[in-house]
Amino acid sequence: MFLHGSYQSLNATLMHIISNMFALWMFGSILENVWGPKRFLTFYLICGLGAAVLHMVVVAYGFYGVEQAFNAYQANPTPDNMRAFIEEYVTRPTGNTLINEVINTYHSWITHPGLDMSQESITAINRYIHGYTYPPTGQYFGGIFDEATVGASGAVFGILFAFGYLFPNTLLYIYFLVPIKAKYVVAAYALFELYAGIQNSAGDNVAHFAHLGGMLVGFILLKIWNKRNRSHFY
């Protein structure tokens, strides 16, 4: 929740933290004035942790699918099956050492169809998934199971949801020109994140279900607090 970064891109890293902090300031400052700093901080942290939990559940489910696909590939390693695995599961940006190994192995195999590169392909995919230590130097290349998720977006989406929940008819000016009610902006964000998360496009390294997790936990927490003391919200 307190780190930001984007894969091999300083500009994306800067945009990541600037956009999150701008949204936190714009919507969070109003909520903090309503709730006070203690309740606001509690809400922010719980939304962030809830976002992380949902994200980890989704990631674990995805990793299970990768493992199952890899096990199936090992039972029948062919160029066609390797291509299918690459298209479905090799989704990180190009330039990564272990991705290059997988791609190069596949290209070598289809270029030289007389060679049996089944074991080389299994090794390459295994390294891509689980990581690999290069013996001469001891350098470790992380696999997809080693990837970290950073950013305050889950907590910030909880803040965004709370703002739309408590001030649904407040006008937000998209690009400082187009007025839209807060409740519609929140709904649009939620639908987009759900669509993007389900679609899971290649190269998309955004934790969409973490965003949805922050909104979901924010909704649950607001309902609990509202039930206990309606004076905080009306």
Order of alpha helices (4+ residues) and beta strands (2+ residues): alpha-alpha-alpha-alpha-alpha-beta-beta-alpha-beta-beta-alpha-alpha
